[in-house]
Amino acid sequence: MSSRYLNAAAALLLFVIAPDVEARELRVCADPNNLPFSNRQGEGFENRIAELLAGELDATLVYTWRAQRRGFLRETLNAGRCDLVIGVPAGLESVRTTRPYYRSAYVFVTRNKEPRVASFDDPALRRKLLGVQLIGDDGWNTPPAHALTRRGIVDNVRGYTLYGDYREPNPTARIVSAVAHGEIDVALPWGPIGSYFAAREHPALNVSAVKPLDEPGLPMAWDIAMAVREDDGALLSEIDALVERLTPQIGVILTQYDVPRLPPSDSLPDARP
């Protein structure tokens, strides 16, 4: 056999066995202990959505884990340690966000044999023990806590840190389990947290969106999107198109995790190339 054919055969062999050095990775930053959103075992709905996106992109899903607390975006996405965060408020500053993939709200959680709370103006809230989420070491209050304060409802309110005891599994469940165990009568957590853990209590707890949702100066409902770095317009366009195309599949995942959803708001974030 001539050297010309030997060289061609060798080149073909190298082409077949050479590793794919261009294999794509989808680098996602997430919290390793934050159900129903994400955990290191891949059990959250943001894990499931990340897997869906990676499959569509024919990419390997690679996580950078960090507790989703103060400095999370600065020390992960904006530090270049990952390229995508699955759940942030749409239009969030310091990043670029896709179109929203769901809209949710804070909720009232009550025991199933008790009347549901009608609104922040329900007289029952003055007679019951209430639980609200607090954010950060300085106890920054969430919108429901401010709504209660506006109405002079303060003495019967207990605070539960949004982060909980991070040494325990499912630390955000504490405010919901407090209702189930009779420590408080009504919890006012962020919807995906409240509804997910309420559905897994025995018996399940009642969940309803807080009212009014348009409390002046205190938004109770939020559009949730995905985030990339401000200079990553190419990935933004790619993920934004996937979010639009995969809406039915994403919706199925959200339903499986009991995520309470509202109709989308009229405005969309800056999903532009």
Buried (B, 14 or more C-beta within 10 A) or exposed (E): EEEEEEEEEEEEEEEEEEEEEEEEEBBBBBBBBBBBBBBBEBEBBBBBBBBBBBEBBEBEBEBBBBBBBEEBBEBBBBEEEBBBBBBBBBBBEEBBBBBBBBBBBBBBBBBEEBEBBEEBEBEBBEEBBBBBBBBEEEEEBBBBBEBBEEEEBEEBBBBBBBBBEBEEEBBBBBBBBBBBEEBBBBBBBBBBBBBBBBBBBEEBBBBBBBBEEEBEEBEBBBBBBBBBBBEBBEBBBBBBBBBEEBEEBBBEBBEEBBBBBBEBEEEBBEBEE
